[in-house]
Amino acid sequence: MARIVSLGSALQDIYLIDHDDLSPTAIGDEAIFGNILVGSKVDIDQLSYEVGGGGINSAITFARHGHEAVFIGNIARDAAGEAIVRVLDREGIDSSYASFISRKSTGTSVILLDARGGERTILTYRGASEKFDNFEADDLDLIQPDYLYVTTLRGDLDTLRRFFKKAQDIGTKIMFNPGIKELKKRQELARLLPYVDILLVNKSEATEMVPGVVLSELLYHLNNYVPTVIITDGAMGGIAGNRETCETYRFGIYEDVKMKDATGAGDAFGSGFLAAFADGKSFRNALIFASANSTSVVTKIGANRGILTGHEELHPMPIQKL
């Protein structure tokens, strides 16, 4: 068992689910929800209240896997914040380092979900999860985590730098899954990468960071900065390289399933990998569990309802050592 800190956002996810009114209409290479007129009233088939956000989703994975999970993020003292705290308590996640923000509401996403095809559009109010500069990296001195798992901090590279430096000082390993706002600050982000032990990005994000077109190229360049790099590529699977053990794997998807909701799939993959790896699983087997965790999540509505525990019997999947 490891002690793992999840630093990231906490949101309430409100799902509006329908079987016909939210079906997408193609316009060139794009698609829109084409059956809703401005000013009209639309009856929705199903409403679902969930919780999500990168910090919450990852912490749930770690806790269900049997690790000691600690959540650091911002919520407010409102109904949405109470719902998030109830989930943290239910999952056995330490929320004592979370902060309650005044003057803002808890972050909330309204997710328009087409029940037939699983397509979705997400309207997000970041609220309390808009900023992270109120957190003290010295909290890591008290927690003494084995790993720090960080999702997007909305481009707040100063806070990232403070936490990364502190983690390095106390011997805590770092897994980082940057977001769009971090990627826009390419040069500053590159200076933070040497602190990172495990980097997770998708293919398009990798192309924002380093030169290259094919996965092997992108992996080679990113491995110059970070010892362990995982690059996902949607239905094509992905590639992963561990510079320290000289292992490189090309992997496909775990299983071809009917997707109900893709929300949280990336969080499930990244936290699933770390949950298994921190549990002593091999690099290869940690990748398999990550893929299985992500696959399970997309079969449920909600970003974390399908998260696995690590006790499931997993079947083989396409994975090849290069």
C-alpha atoms as a printed R data frame, in Angstrom:
    type eleno elety resid chain resno       x       y       z
1   ATOM     1    CA   MET     A     1   0.000   0.000   0.000
2   ATOM     2    CA   ALA     A     2   1.219   3.499  -0.851
3   ATOM     3    CA   ARG     A     3   0.197   6.960   0.291
4   ATOM     4    CA   ILE     A     4  -0.863   8.968  -2.766
5   ATOM     5    CA   VAL     A     5  -1.904  12.627  -2.916
6   ATOM     6    CA   SER     A     6  -4.303  13.705  -5.667
7   ATOM     7    CA   LEU     A     7  -3.973  17.410  -6.438
8   ATOM     8    CA   GLY     A     8  -6.652  18.683  -8.797
9   ATOM     9    CA   SER     A     9 -10.224  19.751  -9.363
10  ATOM    10    CA   ALA     A    10 -13.457  18.708  -7.674
11  ATOM    11    CA   LEU     A    11 -16.738  19.135  -9.543
12  ATOM    12    CA   GLN     A    12 -20.339  18.136  -9.334
13  ATOM    13    CA   ASP     A    13 -21.417  16.621 -12.658
14  ATOM    14    CA   ILE     A    14 -25.072  17.067 -13.608
15  ATOM    15    CA   TYR     A    15 -26.052  14.802 -16.490
16  ATOM    16    CA   LEU     A    16 -28.915  15.622 -18.852
17  ATOM    17    CA   ILE     A    17 -29.459  12.375 -20.743
18  ATOM    18    CA   ASP     A    18 -31.699  11.951 -23.758
19  ATOM    19    CA   HIS     A    19 -32.233   9.371 -26.523
20  ATOM    20    CA   ASP     A    20 -33.189  11.642 -29.426
21  ATOM    21    CA   ASP     A    21 -33.050  15.409 -28.809
22  ATOM    22    CA   LEU     A    22 -29.282  15.391 -28.192
23  ATOM    23    CA   SER     A    23 -28.298  13.308 -31.211
24  ATOM    24    CA   PRO     A    24 -25.475  15.078 -33.119
25  ATOM    25    CA   THR     A    25 -25.897  16.591 -36.576
26  ATOM    26    CA   ALA     A    26 -22.853  16.785 -38.858
27  ATOM    27    CA   ILE     A    27 -21.767  20.147 -40.259
28  ATOM    28    CA   GLY     A    28 -18.665  19.576 -42.354
29  ATOM    29    CA   ASP     A    29 -16.053  17.964 -40.109
30  ATOM    30    CA   GLU     A    30 -17.829  19.081 -36.948
31  ATOM    31    CA   ALA     A    31 -21.024  18.020 -35.204
32  ATOM    32    CA   ILE     A    32 -23.639  19.903 -33.185
33  ATOM    33    CA   PHE     A    33 -26.682  18.940 -31.167
34  ATOM    34    CA   GLY     A    34 -29.023  19.630 -34.029
35  ATOM    35    CA   ASN     A    35 -32.507  18.980 -32.633
36  ATOM    36    CA   ILE     A    36 -32.788  21.788 -30.093
37  ATOM    37    CA   LEU     A    37 -34.132  25.170 -31.182
38  ATOM    38    CA   VAL     A    38 -33.217  28.359 -29.355
39  ATOM    39    CA   GLY     A    39 -36.094  29.328 -27.073
40  ATOM    40    CA   SER     A    40 -37.677  25.877 -27.083
41  ATOM    41    CA   LYS     A    41 -38.451  23.595 -24.136
42  ATOM    42    CA   VAL     A    42 -37.047  20.087 -24.337
43  ATOM    43    CA   ASP     A    43 -38.077  17.090 -22.242
44  ATOM    44    CA   ILE     A    44 -35.017  15.148 -21.057
45  ATOM    45    CA   ASP     A    45 -35.292  11.399 -20.467
46  ATOM    46    CA   GLN     A    46 -32.971  11.134 -17.466
47  ATOM    47    CA   LEU     A    47 -31.193  13.318 -14.903
48  ATOM    48    CA   SER     A    48 -28.196  12.112 -12.910
49  ATOM    49    CA   TYR     A    49 -26.126  13.861 -10.225
50  ATOM    50    CA   GLU     A    50 -22.520  12.643  -9.994
51  ATOM    51    CA   VAL     A    51 -19.179  13.962  -8.775
52  ATOM    52    CA   GLY     A    52 -16.019  14.294 -10.823
53  ATOM    53    CA   GLY     A    53 -12.935  16.349 -11.549
54  ATOM    54    CA   GLY     A    54  -9.405  15.044 -11.978
55  ATOM    55    CA   GLY     A    55  -8.543  15.238  -8.288
56  ATOM    56    CA   ILE     A    56 -11.652  13.351  -7.203
57  ATOM    57    CA   ASN     A    57 -11.602  10.694  -9.936
58  ATOM    58    CA   SER     A    58  -7.972   9.784  -9.327
59  ATOM    59    CA   ALA     A    59  -8.351   9.704  -5.536
60  ATOM    60    CA   ILE     A    60 -11.256   7.260  -5.885
61  ATOM    61    CA   THR     A    61  -9.118   4.939  -7.999
62  ATOM    62    CA   PHE     A    62  -6.319   4.972  -5.427
63  ATOM    63    CA   ALA     A    63  -8.680   4.385  -2.499
64  ATOM    64    CA   ARG     A    64 -10.543   1.526  -4.179
65  ATOM    65    CA   HIS     A    65  -7.208  -0.091  -5.007
66  ATOM    66    CA   GLY     A    66  -6.369  -0.113  -1.304
67  ATOM    67    CA   HIS     A    67  -3.950   2.815  -1.196
68  ATOM    68    CA   GLU     A    68  -4.055   5.609   1.349
69  ATOM    69    CA   ALA     A    69  -5.570   8.383  -0.763
70  ATOM    70    CA   VAL     A    70  -5.388  12.080   0.115
71  ATOM    71    CA   PHE     A    71  -7.295  14.732  -1.840
72  ATOM    72    CA   ILE     A    72  -6.075  18.319  -2.163
73  ATOM    73    CA   GLY     A    73  -8.490  20.631  -3.957
74  ATOM    74    CA   ASN     A    74 -11.020  23.430  -3.514
75  ATOM    75    CA   ILE     A    75 -14.734  23.126  -2.833
76  ATOM    76    CA   ALA     A    76 -17.338  25.465  -1.346
77  ATOM    77    CA   ARG     A    77 -19.762  25.089   1.548
78  ATOM    78    CA   ASP     A    78 -22.789  24.432  -0.615
79  ATOM    79    CA   ALA     A    79 -24.912  21.468  -1.695
80  ATOM    80    CA   ALA     A    80 -22.435  20.443  -4.402
81  ATOM    81    CA   GLY     A    81 -19.549  20.646  -1.957
82  ATOM    82    CA   GLU     A    82 -21.463  18.521   0.541
83  ATOM    83    CA   ALA     A    83 -22.080  15.902  -2.153
84  ATOM    84    CA   ILE     A    84 -18.342  15.757  -2.891
85  ATOM    85    CA   VAL     A    85 -17.438  15.421   0.798
86  ATOM    86    CA   ARG     A    86 -19.950  12.566   1.177
87  ATOM    87    CA   VAL     A    87 -18.287  10.709  -1.696
88  ATOM    88    CA   LEU     A    88 -14.813  11.294  -0.231
89  ATOM    89    CA   ASP     A    89 -15.997   9.949   3.121
90  ATOM    90    CA   ARG     A    90 -17.725   6.973   1.519
91  ATOM    91    CA   GLU     A    91 -14.597   6.036  -0.418
92  ATOM    92    CA   GLY     A    92 -12.302   6.430   2.605
93  ATOM    93    CA   ILE     A    93 -10.346   9.353   1.128
94  ATOM    94    CA   ASP     A    94  -8.580  11.800   3.442
95  ATOM    95    CA   SER     A    95 -10.165  15.211   2.762
96  ATOM    96    CA   SER     A    96  -8.520  17.058   5.663
97  ATOM    97    CA   TYR     A    97  -6.238  18.974   3.275
98  ATOM    98    CA   ALA     A    98  -9.104  20.160   1.041
99  ATOM    99    CA   SER     A    99  -9.994  23.855   1.281
100 ATOM   100    CA   PHE     A   100 -13.447  25.413   1.543
101 ATOM   101    CA   ILE     A   101 -13.584  28.549  -0.594
102 ATOM   102    CA   SER     A   102 -15.906  31.443   0.162
103 ATOM   103    CA   ARG     A   103 -17.284  33.844  -2.462
104 ATOM   104    CA   LYS     A   104 -17.441  31.057  -5.074
105 ATOM   105    CA   SER     A   105 -19.599  27.998  -5.569
106 ATOM   106    CA   THR     A   106 -18.272  24.465  -5.964
107 ATOM   107    CA   GLY     A   107 -17.303  23.753  -9.553
108 ATOM   108    CA   THR     A   108 -20.115  22.251 -11.597
109 ATOM   109    CA   SER     A   109 -20.388  20.647 -15.019
110 ATOM   110    CA   VAL     A   110 -23.617  20.194 -16.937
111 ATOM   111    CA   ILE     A   111 -23.133  17.274 -19.314
112 ATOM   112    CA   LEU     A   112 -25.471  16.887 -22.278
113 ATOM   113    CA   LEU     A   113 -25.302  13.170 -23.084
114 ATOM   114    CA   ASP     A   114 -26.763  11.401 -26.110
115 ATOM   115    CA   ALA     A   115 -27.803   8.031 -24.651
116 ATOM   116    CA   ARG     A   116 -27.740   6.303 -28.028
117 ATOM   117    CA   GLY     A   117 -24.204   7.103 -29.136
118 ATOM   118    CA   GLY     A   118 -22.488   8.245 -25.953
119 ATOM   119    CA   GLU     A   119 -21.576  11.632 -27.460
120 ATOM   120    CA   ARG     A   120 -21.497  14.502 -25.009
121 ATOM   121    CA   THR     A   121 -21.026  18.220 -24.634
122 ATOM   122    CA   ILE     A   122 -19.812  19.579 -21.294
123 ATOM   123    CA   LEU     A   123 -20.647  23.035 -19.942
124 ATOM   124    CA   THR     A   124 -18.346  23.755 -16.990
125 ATOM   125    CA   TYR     A   125 -18.388  26.384 -14.278
126 ATOM   126    CA   ARG     A   126 -14.997  26.026 -12.548
127 ATOM   127    CA   GLY     A   127 -15.941  28.020  -9.473
128 ATOM   128    CA   ALA     A   128 -13.838  27.006  -6.474
129 ATOM   129    CA   SER     A   129 -11.672  24.822  -8.750
130 ATOM   130    CA   GLU     A   130 -10.656  27.765 -10.931
131 ATOM   131    CA   LYS     A   131  -7.512  28.513  -8.893
132 ATOM   132    CA   PHE     A   132  -5.068  26.540  -6.733
133 ATOM   133    CA   ASP     A   133  -2.691  29.219  -5.443
134 ATOM   134    CA   ASN     A   134  -4.140  28.992  -1.926
135 ATOM   135    CA   PHE     A   135  -2.465  25.636  -1.279
136 ATOM   136    CA   GLU     A   136   0.786  25.278   0.628
137 ATOM   137    CA   ALA     A   137   3.327  22.799  -0.732
138 ATOM   138    CA   ASP     A   138   4.588  22.418   2.848
139 ATOM   139    CA   ASP     A   139   1.510  20.257   3.476
140 ATOM   140    CA   LEU     A   140   3.481  17.503   1.759
141 ATOM   141    CA   ASP     A   141   5.903  17.612   4.699
142 ATOM   142    CA   LEU     A   142   3.034  16.571   6.953
143 ATOM   143    CA   ILE     A   143   1.533  14.016   4.587
144 ATOM   144    CA   GLN     A   144   4.830  12.422   3.480
145 ATOM   145    CA   PRO     A   145   3.276  10.787   0.386
146 ATOM   146    CA   ASP     A   146   4.964   8.159  -1.747
147 ATOM   147    CA   TYR     A   147   3.422   9.682  -4.888
148 ATOM   148    CA   LEU     A   148   1.937  13.007  -5.926
149 ATOM   149    CA   TYR     A   149  -0.611  12.655  -8.737
150 ATOM   150    CA   VAL     A   150  -1.410  15.955 -10.437
151 ATOM   151    CA   THR     A   151  -4.010  16.741 -13.079
152 ATOM   152    CA   THR     A   152  -4.501  20.177 -14.615
153 ATOM   153    CA   LEU     A   153  -4.216  23.179 -12.309
154 ATOM   154    CA   ARG     A   154  -5.674  25.479 -14.964
155 ATOM   155    CA   GLY     A   155  -2.250  26.696 -16.075
156 ATOM   156    CA   ASP     A   156  -1.033  27.642 -12.591
157 ATOM   157    CA   LEU     A   157   2.599  26.706 -13.163
158 ATOM   158    CA   ASP     A   158   3.753  28.592 -10.065
159 ATOM   159    CA   THR     A   159   1.747  26.262  -7.824
160 ATOM   160    CA   LEU     A   160   2.935  23.273  -9.836
161 ATOM   161    CA   ARG     A   161   6.534  24.385  -9.391
162 ATOM   162    CA   ARG     A   162   6.117  24.779  -5.628
163 ATOM   163    CA   PHE     A   163   4.596  21.326  -5.230
164 ATOM   164    CA   PHE     A   164   7.052  19.654  -7.610
165 ATOM   165    CA   LYS     A   165  10.067  21.138  -5.808
166 ATOM   166    CA   LYS     A   166   8.734  20.125  -2.400
167 ATOM   167    CA   ALA     A   167   7.954  16.613  -3.656
168 ATOM   168    CA   GLN     A   168  11.484  16.266  -4.977
169 ATOM   169    CA   ASP     A   169  12.933  17.540  -1.679
170 ATOM   170    CA   ILE     A   170  11.119  14.894   0.385
171 ATOM   171    CA   GLY     A   171  11.563  12.020  -2.064
172 ATOM   172    CA   THR     A   172   7.971  11.888  -3.336
173 ATOM   173    CA   LYS     A   173   7.574  10.655  -6.914
174 ATOM   174    CA   ILE     A   174   5.389  12.671  -9.276
175 ATOM   175    CA   MET     A   175   2.906  11.571 -11.944
176 ATOM   176    CA   PHE     A   176   1.585  14.447 -14.048
177 ATOM   177    CA   ASN     A   177  -1.303  14.658 -16.515
178 ATOM   178    CA   PRO     A   178  -1.214  18.263 -17.829
179 ATOM   179    CA   GLY     A   179  -4.186  20.044 -19.337
180 ATOM   180    CA   ILE     A   180  -4.769  22.518 -22.143
181 ATOM   181    CA   LYS     A   181  -3.804  25.577 -20.102
182 ATOM   182    CA   GLU     A   182  -0.466  24.048 -19.061
183 ATOM   183    CA   LEU     A   183   0.272  23.017 -22.648
184 ATOM   184    CA   LYS     A   184  -0.232  26.595 -23.849
185 ATOM   185    CA   LYS     A   185   2.780  27.609 -21.722
186 ATOM   186    CA   ARG     A   186   5.153  25.291 -23.539
187 ATOM   187    CA   GLN     A   187   8.505  26.723 -22.471
188 ATOM   188    CA   GLU     A   188   7.559  27.066 -18.809
189 ATOM   189    CA   LEU     A   189   6.081  23.560 -18.843
190 ATOM   190    CA   ALA     A   190   9.290  22.121 -20.312
191 ATOM   191    CA   ARG     A   191  11.227  23.492 -17.341
192 ATOM   192    CA   LEU     A   192   8.963  21.569 -14.966
193 ATOM   193    CA   LEU     A   193   9.231  18.209 -16.721
194 ATOM   194    CA   PRO     A   194  12.593  17.219 -15.152
195 ATOM   195    CA   TYR     A   195  10.779  17.040 -11.787
196 ATOM   196    CA   VAL     A   196   8.269  14.520 -13.172
197 ATOM   197    CA   ASP     A   197   8.727  10.757 -12.850
198 ATOM   198    CA   ILE     A   198   5.693   9.640 -14.903
199 ATOM   199    CA   LEU     A   199   4.048  11.739 -17.621
200 ATOM   200    CA   LEU     A   200   0.656  10.943 -19.166
201 ATOM   201    CA   VAL     A   201  -0.545  12.764 -22.297
202 ATOM   202    CA   ASN     A   202  -2.588  11.914 -25.362
203 ATOM   203    CA   LYS     A   203  -1.137  12.073 -28.863
204 ATOM   204    CA   SER     A   204  -2.381  15.565 -29.692
205 ATOM   205    CA   GLU     A   205  -1.046  16.883 -26.381
206 ATOM   206    CA   ALA     A   206   2.333  15.248 -27.039
207 ATOM   207    CA   THR     A   207   2.587  17.058 -30.384
208 ATOM   208    CA   GLU     A   208   2.098  20.345 -28.522
209 ATOM   209    CA   MET     A   209   5.090  19.581 -26.329
210 ATOM   210    CA   VAL     A   210   7.753  18.077 -28.610
211 ATOM   211    CA   PRO     A   211   8.487  17.606 -32.326
212 ATOM   212    CA   GLY     A   212   7.161  14.473 -33.975
213 ATOM   213    CA   VAL     A   213   4.222  12.934 -35.760
214 ATOM   214    CA   VAL     A   214   4.229   9.197 -34.992
215 ATOM   215    CA   LEU     A   215   3.957   7.820 -31.466
216 ATOM   216    CA   SER     A   216   7.474   6.385 -31.340
217 ATOM   217    CA   GLU     A   217   8.938   9.787 -32.263
218 ATOM   218    CA   LEU     A   218   6.929  11.600 -29.634
219 ATOM   219    CA   LEU     A   219   7.841   9.035 -27.003
220 ATOM   220    CA   TYR     A   220  11.542   9.312 -27.804
221 ATOM   221    CA   HIS     A   221  11.540  13.090 -27.397
222 ATOM   222    CA   LEU     A   222   9.457  13.109 -24.202
223 ATOM   223    CA   ASN     A   223  11.609  10.377 -22.656
224 ATOM   224    CA   ASN     A   224  14.504  12.847 -22.832
225 ATOM   225    CA   TYR     A   225  12.659  14.898 -20.203
226 ATOM   226    CA   VAL     A   226  10.766  12.283 -18.165
227 ATOM   227    CA   PRO     A   227  11.863   8.724 -17.252
228 ATOM   228    CA   THR     A   228   8.420   7.168 -17.785
229 ATOM   229    CA   VAL     A   229   6.073   8.442 -20.490
230 ATOM   230    CA   ILE     A   230   2.642   7.170 -21.543
231 ATOM   231    CA   ILE     A   231   0.993   8.501 -24.708
232 ATOM   232    CA   THR     A   232  -2.589   7.431 -25.406
233 ATOM   233    CA   ASP     A   233  -4.196   7.505 -28.840
234 ATOM   234    CA   GLY     A   234  -7.902   6.832 -28.358
235 ATOM   235    CA   ALA     A   235  -9.199   3.701 -30.055
236 ATOM   236    CA   MET     A   236  -5.694   3.049 -31.404
237 ATOM   237    CA   GLY     A   237  -4.367   2.348 -27.896
238 ATOM   238    CA   GLY     A   238  -1.042   4.029 -27.238
239 ATOM   239    CA   ILE     A   239   2.641   3.686 -26.462
240 ATOM   240    CA   ALA     A   240   4.605   3.775 -23.209
241 ATOM   241    CA   GLY     A   241   8.289   3.865 -22.377
242 ATOM   242    CA   ASN     A   242  10.217   3.405 -19.142
243 ATOM   243    CA   ARG     A   243  13.732   4.762 -19.627
244 ATOM   244    CA   GLU     A   244  15.030   3.325 -16.366
245 ATOM   245    CA   THR     A   245  14.038  -0.283 -17.125
246 ATOM   246    CA   CYS     A   246  14.547   0.061 -20.903
247 ATOM   247    CA   GLU     A   247  10.965  -1.102 -21.548
248 ATOM   248    CA   THR     A   248   8.765   0.173 -24.355
249 ATOM   249    CA   TYR     A   249   5.267  -1.136 -25.074
250 ATOM   250    CA   ARG     A   250   2.777  -0.551 -27.862
251 ATOM   251    CA   PHE     A   251  -0.714  -1.369 -26.634
252 ATOM   252    CA   GLY     A   252  -4.230  -1.531 -28.042
253 ATOM   253    CA   ILE     A   253  -7.532  -1.109 -26.237
254 ATOM   254    CA   TYR     A   254  -8.441  -3.479 -23.428
255 ATOM   255    CA   GLU     A   255 -11.830  -4.417 -24.825
256 ATOM   256    CA   ASP     A   256 -14.225  -3.209 -27.510
257 ATOM   257    CA   VAL     A   257 -17.259  -2.120 -25.477
258 ATOM   258    CA   LYS     A   258 -20.321   0.012 -26.086
259 ATOM   259    CA   MET     A   259 -19.419   3.422 -24.713
260 ATOM   260    CA   LYS     A   260 -22.052   5.047 -22.508
261 ATOM   261    CA   ASP     A   261 -20.019   8.031 -21.321
262 ATOM   262    CA   ALA     A   262 -16.368   8.920 -21.996
263 ATOM   263    CA   THR     A   263 -16.186  11.373 -19.079
264 ATOM   264    CA   GLY     A   264 -13.291  10.458 -16.791
265 ATOM   265    CA   ALA     A   265 -11.696   7.921 -19.147
266 ATOM   266    CA   GLY     A   266  -8.332   9.714 -19.112
267 ATOM   267    CA   ASP     A   267  -8.370  10.072 -15.327
268 ATOM   268    CA   ALA     A   268  -9.185   6.366 -14.998
269 ATOM   269    CA   PHE     A   269  -6.281   5.400 -17.241
270 ATOM   270    CA   GLY     A   270  -3.692   7.559 -15.500
271 ATOM   271    CA   SER     A   271  -4.729   6.831 -11.932
272 ATOM   272    CA   GLY     A   272  -5.266   3.177 -12.817
273 ATOM   273    CA   PHE     A   273  -1.690   2.919 -14.011
274 ATOM   274    CA   LEU     A   274  -0.293   4.522 -10.868
275 ATOM   275    CA   ALA     A   275  -2.566   2.499  -8.553
276 ATOM   276    CA   ALA     A   276  -1.235  -0.742 -10.021
277 ATOM   277    CA   PHE     A   277   2.371   0.426 -10.360
278 ATOM   278    CA   ALA     A   278   2.485   1.687  -6.765
279 ATOM   279    CA   ASP     A   279   1.100  -1.690  -5.719
280 ATOM   280    CA   GLY     A   280   4.217  -3.359  -7.118
281 ATOM   281    CA   LYS     A   281   2.806  -4.466 -10.475
282 ATOM   282    CA   SER     A   282   5.179  -4.569 -13.436
283 ATOM   283    CA   PHE     A   283   5.220  -1.741 -15.972
284 ATOM   284    CA   ARG     A   284   3.409  -3.998 -18.456
285 ATOM   285    CA   ASN     A   285   0.731  -5.154 -16.020
286 ATOM   286    CA   ALA     A   286   0.158  -1.618 -14.777
287 ATOM   287    CA   LEU     A   287  -0.586  -0.578 -18.365
288 ATOM   288    CA   ILE     A   288  -3.059  -3.446 -18.698
289 ATOM   289    CA   PHE     A   289  -4.858  -2.424 -15.504
290 ATOM   290    CA   ALA     A   290  -4.926   1.216 -16.664
291 ATOM   291    CA   SER     A   291  -6.600   0.162 -19.908
292 ATOM   292    CA   ALA     A   292  -9.077  -2.063 -18.077
293 ATOM   293    CA   ASN     A   293  -9.932   0.711 -15.611
294 ATOM   294    CA   SER     A   294 -10.542   3.203 -18.398
295 ATOM   295    CA   THR     A   295 -12.645   0.698 -20.342
296 ATOM   296    CA   SER     A   296 -14.785  -0.037 -17.292
297 ATOM   297    CA   VAL     A   297 -15.416   3.657 -16.660
298 ATOM   298    CA   VAL     A   298 -16.802   4.357 -20.144
299 ATOM   299    CA   THR     A   299 -19.423   1.608 -19.718
300 ATOM   300    CA   LYS     A   300 -21.090   3.575 -16.900
301 ATOM   301    CA   ILE     A   301 -22.633   7.027 -16.713
302 ATOM   302    CA   GLY     A   302 -20.418   9.122 -14.459
303 ATOM   303    CA   ALA     A   303 -16.681   9.700 -14.311
304 ATOM   304    CA   ASN     A   304 -15.948   7.190 -11.548
305 ATOM   305    CA   ARG     A   305 -18.813   4.706 -11.128
306 ATOM   306    CA   GLY     A   306 -16.929   2.103 -13.168
307 ATOM   307    CA   ILE     A   307 -13.564   2.419 -11.390
308 ATOM   308    CA   LEU     A   308 -12.087  -0.987 -10.569
309 ATOM   309    CA   THR     A   309 -10.634  -2.222  -7.280
310 ATOM   310    CA   GLY     A   310  -7.629  -4.157  -8.560
311 ATOM   311    CA   HIS     A   311  -9.098  -7.482  -7.455
312 ATOM   312    CA   GLU     A   312 -10.836  -8.187 -10.775
313 ATOM   313    CA   GLU     A   313  -9.703 -11.027 -13.020
314 ATOM   314    CA   LEU     A   314  -8.326  -9.306 -16.126
315 ATOM   315    CA   HIS     A   315  -8.207 -10.952 -19.537
316 ATOM   316    CA   PRO     A   316  -5.323 -10.574 -22.035
317 ATOM   317    CA   MET     A   317  -5.198  -7.516 -24.287
318 ATOM   318    CA   PRO     A   318  -3.088  -6.466 -27.282
319 ATOM   319    CA   ILE     A   319   0.267  -5.328 -25.879
320 ATOM   320    CA   GLN     A   320   3.681  -5.783 -27.457
321 ATOM   321    CA   LYS     A   321   7.151  -5.103 -26.129
322 ATOM   322    CA   LEU     A   322   9.213  -3.117 -28.646
